[in-house]
Amino acid sequence: MAADSGTQTVGVVGAGAMGRGIAQVAATGGCRVILYDARAEATADAIEFIGGMLDRAVQKERMTADDAGAAKGRLEAAKDMADFAGADVVIEAVSEDMELKSNVFAALEAATRPDCILASNTSSLSITRLAAACDRPDRVAGFHFFNPVPLMPLVEVIAGIRTEPEVIDRLVELGKVMGRTPVRVADAPGFLVNQVGRGYTLEATNLVDEGVSTFADVDAIMREAAGFRMGPFELLDLTALDVTHPATVEIYEQSYHEPRFRPAMLMGQRMQAGLLGRKTKQGHYVYEDGKQQRPEEPAAPEFEGGTFWVEPGDDAASLKEIVTASGARLDSGDKPGADSVILVSPLGLDATSHAARAALDATRTVAVDPLFGFKGRRTIMKTIVTSDEAMRAAHAMLACDGTPVTPIQDSPGFVAQRIVAMICAIGASVAQNRIATPDDVDRAVKLGLNYPNGPLEFADTLGVSRVVRILDGMAECSGDPRHRVGPWLRRRAALGVSATTQETPARG
């Protein structure tokens, strides 16, 4: 790179949505940009599109007219890959197909200088495998942007097994020049962000497939109780199942069938049915004129009073306050009276298992999720034999202050517990496997996925020991190894330290 002037020449192969976005932020950052697409008209369209985006930025006073004009002047169309002869970095942004990308890289090796970095914008394909087909695998790396590139601040800088450290350092600096926040990531299935994202969408889909809840109810719980900007099914409709499901299959295969990434059967079926999301106007929701048609939530039952007994525990005081404030009678006995609705707040266990262990009358037991407190949307869960009367009474009492309540079927970990615990488990695995540092794990997930907290921050905020307890309970109830606790979380829970705590080097 031309360190003396600070000007860098960046080539971009592929003029689709990602390629044109990368070209735009590179030109805006001061780089000379050479854009190439196998279809010359696509290259011309992309340069025209970028010009329009820069003009809009001027109109919205996000940049000056002089800066926009300068950025436009840095954009060039390439007739063929031979025009990359003077490039410092070339970023490949073609379709997610290993054979296609390998062919592109073979052509780039012939067209570029030996010191030119060859970077792939792949979201899920192995950088090591891609580099292995090259004569100089040491100069090949991943440079994964997120869509839409001009609005998403993150870029993952991925080192393959044979990538030279200097290559990663140079791409990190280029990412900063392009106005992105770079995070260093080791080559792994799904890299960092796409690994963690599986916890959100896969666990949610499995919940619905098991009959625990509905698409709309899961989304409402994750938005209004857990604080996510979009529910998992709203997100899947935005990204489209024909993008998300094949990427999940690829990550699962690359990881040699790691259970945490096991594809959800329901997701595959809905993709095969053509229910892809917004782009097909029908996915987990129906879309009319681009607007999501969300089913109307049933009204809460009318509150008619009653008696409630709250199981002792960490969250008992808060539940008792809600009972008292509702005007219901609080059963203060050591054991529930014969006519009391029994309220419990398990972590990880299902309501049935919890009631059985505590020797409670399961027909009167209703579980309330305590993980995020009781000020937002409340989730209640029945045992397999809870009476309709008990569920109706609990629903009415908990909703009488205006807080929405979502009833679900019995499940280890409710909804929010299951999904957030899986996010924590996968994020901790990323840190444990040295794919990224704990700080970068949290930073990347918040920037790339817009989660309210990173995985390790979630564990700290909710309590590492509580997250471990949830995962242990889920694993016990489900028998599924995807719910297992890894050593990263278990060790930190045992010592009572932050989930972001890193080990000191073994050698001084």
C-alpha positions in Angstrom: 0.0 0.0 0.0 1.1 3.5 -0.7 2.0 4.4 2.9 3.7 7.7 1.8 0.6 9.3 0.6 -2.0 7.3 2.5 -3.8 6.5 -0.8 -4.7 2.9 -1.3 -6.0 1.3 -4.4 -8.7 -1.2 -3.7 -10.2 -3.5 -6.2 -13.7 -5.0 -5.8 -14.9 -8.0 -7.8 -18.7 -8.2 -8.0 -21.0 -5.2 -8.4 -24.0 -6.6 -6.5 -25.4 -5.2 -3.2 -22.3 -6.1 -1.2 -19.7 -5.2 -3.8 -21.2 -1.7 -4.5 -21.5 -1.1 -0.7 -17.9 -2.0 -0.2 -16.8 0.2 -3.1 -18.8 3.1 -1.7 -17.3 3.0 1.8 -13.8 2.5 0.3 -14.2 5.6 -2.0 -15.7 7.6 0.8 -12.7 6.7 3.0 -10.3 8.1 0.5 -9.3 4.9 -1.5 -9.0 4.7 -5.2 -11.5 2.0 -6.1 -11.5 -0.2 -9.2 -14.8 -2.0 -9.6 -15.3 -5.1 -11.8 -18.2 -7.4 -12.6 -18.3 -10.1 -15.3 -21.3 -8.1 -16.6 -20.0 -4.7 -17.7 -23.5 -3.2 -17.5 -23.6 -4.3 -13.8 -20.4 -2.3 -13.1 -21.8 0.8 -14.8 -25.1 0.5 -12.9 -23.2 0.1 -9.6 -21.1 3.2 -10.1 -24.3 5.2 -11.0 -26.0 3.8 -7.9 -23.1 4.7 -5.7 -23.2 8.2 -7.1 -26.9 8.5 -6.3 -26.2 7.3 -2.7 -23.5 9.9 -2.3 -25.9 12.6 -3.6 -28.5 11.5 -1.1 -25.9 11.8 1.7 -25.3 15.4 0.6 -29.0 16.2 0.6 -29.3 14.8 4.1 -26.2 16.8 5.2 -24.3 13.7 6.0 -21.4 14.8 3.8 -20.4 17.9 1.8 -20.8 18.2 -1.9 -17.0 18.5 -2.3 -16.4 15.2 -0.4 -19.1 13.4 -2.4 -17.6 14.7 -5.7 -14.1 13.5 -4.6 -15.5 10.1 -3.7 -17.2 9.8 -7.1 -13.9 10.7 -8.7 -12.1 7.8 -7.0 -14.5 5.2 -8.6 -13.3 3.5 -11.8 -14.8 0.7 -13.8 -12.5 -2.2 -14.8 -12.8 -3.8 -18.2 -11.2 -7.0 -17.0 -9.2 -8.3 -14.0 -6.0 -7.2 -15.7 -6.9 -3.7 -14.5 -6.1 -4.8 -10.9 -2.4 -4.9 -11.7 -1.7 -1.9 -9.5 -4.1 -2.7 -6.7 -3.0 -3.0 -3.1 -6.0 -5.0 -2.0 -8.7 -6.8 -4.0 -11.9 -7.8 -2.3 -14.0 -10.5 -3.8 -17.8 -10.1 -3.3 -19.4 -12.6 -5.6 -22.0 -15.2 -4.8 -21.5 -17.7 -1.9 -20.2 -20.5 -4.1 -16.8 -22.1 -3.4 -16.1 -23.1 -7.0 -17.0 -19.6 -8.3 -14.9 -17.9 -5.6 -11.9 -20.3 -6.3 -12.1 -19.4 -10.0 -12.1 -15.7 -9.2 -9.1 -16.1 -6.9 -7.2 -18.0 -9.5 -7.7 -15.1 -12.0 -6.8 -12.6 -9.4 -3.5 -14.3 -8.6 -2.6 -14.0 -12.3 -3.6 -10.4 -12.5 -2.2 -8.8 -9.3 1.2 -8.1 -7.8 2.7 -10.7 -5.4 2.2 -8.3 -2.5 -1.4 -7.6 -3.2 -3.8 -8.8 -0.6 -6.6 -11.0 -1.8 -9.7 -10.8 0.5 -13.0 -12.6 0.4 -16.2 -11.1 1.6 -17.7 -14.5 2.2 -20.1 -14.8 5.2 -19.8 -18.6 5.7 -17.2 -20.3 3.5 -13.8 -21.4 4.9 -11.0 -18.9 4.3 -8.4 -21.7 4.8 -10.1 -23.9 2.2 -10.4 -21.0 -0.2 -6.7 -20.0 0.3 -5.6 -23.7 -0.2 -6.4 -23.5 -3.9 -4.2 -20.4 -4.3 -0.4 -20.4 -5.1 0.1 -17.8 -2.3 -2.3 -18.7 0.5 -0.4 -16.5 2.9 -1.8 -13.3 1.3 -5.5 -14.5 1.3 -7.8 -13.5 4.2 -11.5 -12.9 4.9 -12.9 -9.3 4.9 -16.5 -9.9 5.8 -18.8 -6.8 5.7 -22.5 -6.8 6.7 -25.5 -5.7 4.6 -26.2 -2.8 4.0 -22.5 -2.0 4.1 -22.7 1.8 4.3 -24.9 1.5 7.4 -23.4 -1.5 9.2 -20.2 -0.4 11.0 -18.6 -3.9 11.5 -16.1 -5.8 9.4 -14.7 -9.2 10.4 -11.0 -9.6 9.4 -10.5 -13.4 9.2 -7.2 -15.1 9.2 -6.9 -18.5 7.5 -4.4 -21.1 8.8 -1.7 -19.8 6.5 -2.6 -16.1 6.4 0.4 -13.9 7.3 -0.2 -11.7 10.4 0.9 -8.6 8.4 -2.0 -9.2 6.0 -4.5 -9.1 8.9 -2.8 -6.0 10.3 -3.1 -4.2 6.9 -6.8 -5.2 6.5 -7.5 -4.0 10.0 -6.1 -0.6 9.1 -8.0 -0.6 5.8 -11.2 -1.3 7.6 -10.6 1.8 9.8 -9.9 3.9 6.7 -13.2 2.7 5.3 -15.0 3.9 8.4 -15.7 0.4 9.8 -14.9 -1.2 13.2 -12.7 -4.2 12.4 -12.6 -7.2 14.7 -9.9 -9.9 14.3 -11.4 -13.4 13.9 -9.7 -16.8 13.4 -11.1 -18.9 10.6 -14.0 -21.0 11.9 -17.4 -22.1 10.6 -19.6 -18.9 10.4 -16.6 -16.9 11.8 -17.9 -14.9 14.8 -21.2 -13.1 14.2 -22.8 -15.8 12.1 -22.0 -18.4 14.8 -23.6 -16.4 17.6 -26.6 -15.5 15.3 -27.5 -19.2 15.1 -28.4 -19.2 18.7 -31.1 -16.6 18.2 -32.8 -18.0 15.1 -32.3 -21.7 15.5 -33.5 -21.9 19.1 -36.5 -19.8 18.3 -37.4 -22.0 15.4 -37.0 -25.2 17.5 -39.3 -23.7 20.1 -42.1 -23.2 17.6 -41.4 -26.6 16.0 -41.8 -28.2 19.5 -45.2 -26.5 19.9 -44.1 -24.3 22.8 -45.2 -21.0 21.3 -46.0 -19.2 18.0 -43.9 -17.0 15.7 -45.6 -13.8 16.9 -45.4 -14.7 20.6 -41.8 -15.6 20.5 -41.0 -12.3 18.7 -43.0 -10.3 21.2 -41.2 -11.9 24.2 -37.8 -11.3 22.7 -38.6 -7.7 21.9 -40.6 -6.6 25.0 -39.0 -8.8 27.7 -35.5 -9.5 26.5 -35.0 -6.1 24.8 -34.1 -7.1 21.2 -34.9 -4.7 18.4 -36.3 -7.4 16.2 -37.8 -10.8 17.1 -36.0 -13.8 15.5 -38.8 -14.4 13.0 -39.0 -10.8 11.9 -35.2 -11.0 11.4 -35.5 -14.3 9.4 -38.1 -12.7 7.2 -35.8 -9.8 6.6 -32.7 -11.9 5.7 -34.8 -14.5 3.9 -34.8 -18.2 4.6 -33.0 -19.1 1.3 -30.1 -17.2 2.7 -30.2 -18.1 6.3 -30.9 -21.9 6.1 -28.2 -22.8 3.5 -25.7 -20.8 5.6 -26.7 -22.7 8.7 -26.3 -26.0 6.8 -22.8 -24.9 5.6 -21.8 -23.9 9.2 -23.1 -27.3 10.5 -21.2 -29.3 7.9 -18.0 -27.3 8.3 -18.1 -27.8 12.1 -18.4 -31.6 11.7 -22.0 -31.5 13.0 -21.6 -29.4 16.1 -25.0 -29.8 17.8 -25.3 -26.1 18.6 -25.5 -25.4 14.8 -27.8 -28.3 13.9 -30.3 -26.9 11.3 -33.9 -26.6 12.3 -36.2 -28.9 10.4 -39.0 -26.4 10.4 -36.7 -23.7 8.8 -35.8 -26.1 6.0 -39.4 -27.1 5.4 -40.6 -23.5 5.2 -37.8 -22.6 2.8 -38.8 -25.6 0.5 -42.4 -24.3 0.7 -41.2 -20.9 -0.7 -42.1 -19.0 2.5 -38.9 -17.0 2.3 -39.9 -13.8 4.0 -40.4 -10.2 2.9 -39.1 -10.7 -0.6 -41.8 -13.3 -1.4 -44.4 -11.3 0.6 -45.0 -14.3 2.8 -42.7 -15.9 5.4 -43.4 -16.2 9.1 -45.7 -13.2 8.5 -47.7 -12.0 5.5 -46.6 -8.7 4.0 -48.9 -6.4 2.2 -47.5 -3.3 0.5 -44.2 -4.1 2.3 -45.9 -3.9 5.7 -45.9 -6.8 8.1 -49.3 -8.2 9.0 -49.0 -9.1 12.6 -51.8 -11.2 14.2 -53.8 -9.4 16.8 -53.0 -10.5 20.4 -55.9 -11.9 22.3 -57.1 -9.8 25.2 -56.1 -11.0 28.7 -58.9 -12.7 30.8 -60.9 -10.5 33.1 -59.4 -10.5 36.6 -61.8 -11.9 39.1 -59.5 -12.2 42.2 -58.2 -15.4 43.7 -55.5 -16.7 46.0 -51.9 -17.1 45.0 -49.0 -18.8 46.7 -45.5 -17.8 45.6 -42.7 -20.4 46.0 -39.7 -19.0 48.1 -36.7 -18.0 46.0 -34.7 -15.1 44.6 -37.7 -13.7 42.7 -40.4 -14.4 45.2 -40.5 -10.8 46.6 -41.1 -9.3 43.2 -43.9 -11.8 42.4 -45.5 -11.2 45.8 -45.6 -7.5 45.2 -47.4 -8.1 41.9 -49.9 -10.4 43.6 -50.6 -7.9 46.4 -50.9 -4.9 44.0 -53.4 -6.8 41.9 -55.8 -7.0 44.9 -55.6 -10.8 45.0 -55.1 -12.7 48.2 -51.5 -13.7 49.0 -51.2 -17.1 50.6 -48.4 -16.7 53.1 -48.2 -20.2 54.3 -45.1 -22.3 54.2 -47.0 -24.6 51.8 -49.7 -23.7 49.4 -53.3 -23.9 50.5 -55.7 -26.3 48.9 -57.3 -23.5 46.7 -54.2 -21.5 45.9 -52.7 -21.0 42.4 -49.0 -21.9 42.8 -46.5 -19.5 41.2 -43.0 -20.7 40.6 -40.0 -19.2 38.8 -37.7 -22.0 37.5 -34.4 -21.4 35.7 -33.7 -23.9 33.0 -36.2 -26.6 34.1 -39.7 -27.0 32.6 -42.7 -26.4 34.9 -43.6 -30.1 35.1 -40.1 -31.1 36.3 -39.9 -28.2 38.7 -43.3 -29.0 40.3 -42.5 -32.7 40.6 -39.2 -32.0 42.4 -40.7 -29.5 44.7 -43.7 -31.9 45.5 -46.2 -29.2 44.3 -49.6 -29.9 42.9 -48.9 -29.7 39.2 -52.5 -29.1 38.3 -52.4 -25.7 40.1 -48.8 -24.8 39.2 -48.0 -21.9 36.8 -44.4 -20.9 36.1 -43.4 -17.3 35.5 -40.1 -16.5 33.7 -38.0 -14.4 36.1 -34.9 -13.9 33.9 -35.5 -10.3 32.8 -37.7 -9.3 35.8 -41.4 -8.7 35.6 -41.6 -5.1 34.3 -41.8 -5.9 30.6 -43.8 -8.6 28.9 -44.4 -11.5 31.3 -44.2 -15.2 30.2 -46.2 -17.9 32.0 -45.9 -21.6 31.4 -48.1 -24.5 32.3 -47.2 -28.0 33.4 -48.6 -30.7 31.3 -51.5 -31.0 33.7 -52.1 -27.4 34.8 -55.8 -26.7 34.8 -57.3 -24.1 32.5 -58.7 -22.3 35.6 -55.2 -21.9 37.2 -53.7 -20.6 33.9 -56.5 -18.2 33.4 -56.3 -16.9 37.0 -52.5 -16.4 36.8 -52.8 -14.7 33.4 -55.5 -12.3 34.5 -53.7 -11.4 37.8 -50.4 -10.8 36.1 -52.0 -8.7 33.4 -54.3 -6.6 35.5 -51.6 -3.8 35.9 -51.5 -3.5 32.1 -48.4 -5.5 31.5 -48.8 -7.9 28.6 -48.6 -11.6 29.4 -47.8 -14.5 27.0 -48.9 -18.0 27.9 -46.8 -20.9 26.5 -46.7 -24.6 26.7 -44.2 -26.4 29.0 -40.6 -26.1 28.0 -37.2 -26.2 29.7 -36.1 -22.6 29.9 -39.3 -20.8 28.7 -38.6 -18.7 25.6 -36.2 -15.9 26.6 -34.1 -18.2 28.8 -33.6 -20.7 26.1 -32.7 -18.3 23.4 -30.4 -16.0 25.4 -28.7 -18.9 27.1 -27.8 -20.3 23.7 -26.4 -17.0 22.6 -24.3 -17.0 25.7 -23.2 -20.6 25.2 -22.1 -20.0 21.6 -20.4 -16.7 22.4 -18.5 -18.4 25.2 -17.4 -21.1 22.8 -16.1 -18.5 20.4 -14.0 -17.1 23.2 -12.9 -20.6 24.5 -11.8 -21.6 21.0 -9.8 -18.4 20.6 -11.7 -17.4 17.5 -11.9 -13.9 18.9 -11.1 -12.1 22.2 -14.0 -11.7 24.7 -14.2 -7.9 24.1 -14.4 -8.5 20.3 -17.0 -11.2 20.7 -19.3 -8.7 22.5 -18.4 -5.8 20.2 -19.0 -7.7 17.0 -22.3 -9.1 18.1 -23.7 -5.7 19.1 -22.4 -4.0 15.9 -23.2 -6.8 13.5 -26.5 -8.1 15.0 -27.8 -5.1 16.9 -28.3 -7.2 20.1 -28.9 -5.2 23.3 -25.8 -7.0 24.8 -23.0 -9.1 23.6 -23.1 -12.8 24.6 -20.6 -12.4 27.5 -22.2 -9.1 28.5 -25.5 -10.9 28.7 -24.0 -13.6 31.0 -22.5 -10.9 33.3 -25.7 -8.9 33.3 -28.0 -11.9 34.1 -25.4 -13.7 36.2 -23.0 -16.2 34.9 -24.1 -18.8 37.5 -27.7 -18.3 36.5 -26.9 -18.8 32.8 -25.0 -22.0 33.7 -28.0 -23.1 35.7 -30.4 -22.5 32.8 -28.2 -24.4 30.4 -27.8 -27.3 32.8 -31.5 -27.5 33.3 -32.2 -27.3 29.6 -29.6 -30.1 28.9 -31.1 -32.3 31.6 -34.7 -31.9 30.4 -34.0 -32.1 26.7 -31.0 -34.5 26.7 -29.8 -32.5 23.7 -26.0 -31.8 23.7 -26.6 -28.4 22.0 -27.7 -27.1 25.4 -24.5 -28.2 27.2 -22.4 -25.8 29.2 -18.8 -25.3 27.9 -15.8 -24.9 30.1 -15.6 -21.1 29.6 -18.9 -20.4 31.4 -18.6 -23.2 34.0 -15.2 -22.2 35.1 -16.1 -18.5 35.5 -19.3 -19.4 37.3 -17.4 -21.6 39.7 -15.0 -18.7 40.6 -17.6 -16.0 40.6 -15.8 -13.9 38.0 -16.9 -12.0 34.9 -17.6 -14.0 31.7 -15.1 -11.8 29.9 -12.2 -12.9 32.2 -9.3 -14.1 30.1 -6.7 -16.7 31.2 -3.2 -15.4 31.8 -0.6 -16.9 29.5 0.8 -20.3 30.6 4.3 -19.0 30.1 5.5 -15.7 31.5 
